[in-house]
Amino acid sequence: MLRKTDFRDSWRFCCLLLAVSIAGGCATMSESECINADWREVGRNDGLEGKRQTQLARHYDACIKYGITPNRDEYMAGREAGLNVYCTQDSGYWEGRNGDGYERVCPASSEPAFLTGYRAGQSVYDAIESIRSVRGQMDSAKARIDSLEDEIRKLESPDDESDAEEKKPAGNIEDRRREIKELEDELDSLRVLRAFAVAEYARAIERANNLGYPEEFRLDEIL
């Protein structure tokens, strides 16, 4: 006799399959992978990577065309084993540190530890990316200033009839000087933003160190 819980689980699984079929996307497994799949190991690997349960429906979508149906029980047992490794503070730290997303897959019992690590790692990653972003904007502004100053020098130089059109940029000196002033003001603002980003980077490193992760303050490598 079909139990109510069995029916409910089957219904949920069918809903997942329908959602994935509608969404489409690239196949998760090839024909040979489907044929030779150890579904417990497939589930374990997906768990280790923090994949959602909907990944099973994607495997189903990839394999059903070859007449192969994933073993749901084996997959879910493997996935749980994988999540037991994934849902730890250390794993969370490196997921955040590498800039990877979190799919809210950890159970309530282990999610707090995972998130403690994840947020600490993410803060280091975000701080570094902020510094690099500001640096990129500063480099762009400086390059533009250099270009404008070069154009001003050409505009101020004596005419050379032989290559006047090539030497003389269009426009006038006043507009270029005005833009240079605006860029210099922008650089001043960016220097303030960089100082804030560097301070946040230092705090993020300290938080990571307090959790036992050997991060070092390496500003020279970022700037």
Secondary structure by P-SEA (a helix, b strand, c coil): cccaaaaaaaaaaaaaaaaaaaacccccccaaaaaacaaaaaaaaaaaaccccaaaaaaaaaccccccccaaaaaaaaaaaaaaaaacaaaaaaaaaaccccccccccccaaaaaaaaaaaaaaaaaaaaaaaaaaaaaaaaaaaaaaaaaaaaaaccccccccccccccccaaaaaaaaaaaaaaaaaaaaaaaaaaaaaaaaaaaaaaacccccccccccc
